[in-house]
Structure formats: C-alpha cells, structure tokens
Amino acid sequence: MDKDAKMNAHNNKKERAVRPPRRNQTITLELPPALLEWIDSQAELNETSRSDMIRRLIEESRLGVPPELGQLRTAYHEAGHAVVARVLGIPVTIATVIADDKSLGHVVFAETPLQMHHRLFPAGGEVKDLTAWKAHIRATMAGREAEIAVLGFHHDDKGDRQDKRHINRLAKWLDYRTRDETLHYLRADTNQIVGIMSRSIRRVAEVLTHTSSLTQDELDEIIKETGETLGPDLLRAFGLKKKRKVTSRES
C-alpha cells in the first residue's frame, strides 16, 4: 500500500470514529400558556393534534416565523407599547396591527419625538425635565419585553430594529457618563411595568387581533376593566404623579 492510500485509509477510519451514531432525538419544549392556547386553536381549525401542530410550526419556523404566529407576536408587541405608554401618561393616537411598508403594526404617540424634543430641550440647551423623555424610552422598550413576558420568546425583525434605533436616538440626550446604566434601569422598569399590567396587555392584544386598531379611549377602557394600575408609589418612583382631582370648592 502506497503512502497516499495509507493516508486515505487513516482519514476514513478517523472520520468513522468521530461520527456520532444515528438515533432518534427527543426534544422537550416548555411553551407559555398564551402560546399553547393559540396552538390549540390552530390545531382545532386544521383538524389536527397539538403535537402535530407544534411539529408543523417548528418545520415552518426554519424558513421564518409562521404568518399566524407573526400576527400574534405583532399584537402583543403593539399592546406592550400601547399599555405602557398609557399607564405612564403618554397620549396615544392609535394602536394598530395593520401592516404598512415600514412595519407590521405600530403605536402612534400624539406627540412626535421632534415635538417633544422642542418642548423638553429649549433653544438655550438647558434640560427642563427628563421624566417624560424616559417614559417614552420605557414605552418603546415595552414591545419587545411584552413578547418575552407573555409568549416566552422574542424574534428580531424589522419592527424591533426600528424600536432599537428609536431608543438609541432618545438615549443620545441622556448623560453619556451614565447612559448605559440608565438604559439598564429603564429596561428593568419596563419589565416591572409589563409584569404588573400583563392582563391589560393580553386583553389589548386579543382585541387587536379582532379589530386591528384601538383608539386611546378604547385602550383606557380596557385597562380600566382589568383593574390593573401601577399605583401612586411606583408612579412617584418613576417621577410621575397622578393629577390631583380639583374639588368644586377649589375650582
């Protein structure tokens, strides 16, 4: 046997030695209740079992997020933005899951970042108050955090990248020396708010999947029906205070 033949035989023997044996693999998945409810509803519509539906979703997810799952994600994402914005006192024009050329859904704040910038950062450069600025950062973070909290996972898409760019633009006006630490605490705040307002977020997402859009009054009514609130102590911790009701004697 020549030198090349010996080398080939050695390589083949080595390849066979390190090649793992073929066997059936069992994968255990822990899925959140909200996702299981949706899977069960889809399984019923498709006249199949839960396990078959999960297999189909896993297979389709190799090529991307299944359309139905994407719609559910979008609803929870926009619900997170909308609910957190409202409980932090940010006026909202509309929340929608109607897709356009820029995103799969969006929440329109009554005040644009440019208008807010002119109000909070006067021409002289002196900062009036960063409370509202930080509230907008929390509301922008809330879409991703709502997906993770309710569905148990998050998928990076065009809408999420837009949120990140928006957060980075807003963060430029934070003190650069403590910017990263501030963003860390703002995300922790957002997680806390999402946890407290989880029923409201679920309910808003459910309504959005049927009606496609909600106005501010409709959002406020849903939040009121759930009975969830941040409470005065937490609002004060965020630098926000509920407006005191004016009595007839004071008016």
Secondary structure, DSSP 4 states (H G I P E B T S, - for coil): --HHHHHHHHHHHHHHHHSPPP----------HHHHHHHHHHHHHTT--HHHHHHHHHHHHTTS--HHHHHHHHHHHHHHHHHHHHHTT--EEEEE----SS-S-EEEESS-HHHHHHHHS-TT-----SHHHHHHHHHHHHHHHHHHHHHS-----HHHHHHHHHHHHHHTTS-TTSHHHHHHHHHHHHHHHHHHTHHHHHHHHHHHHHHSEEEHHHHHHHHHHHT----HHHHHHTT--PPPPPPTTT-
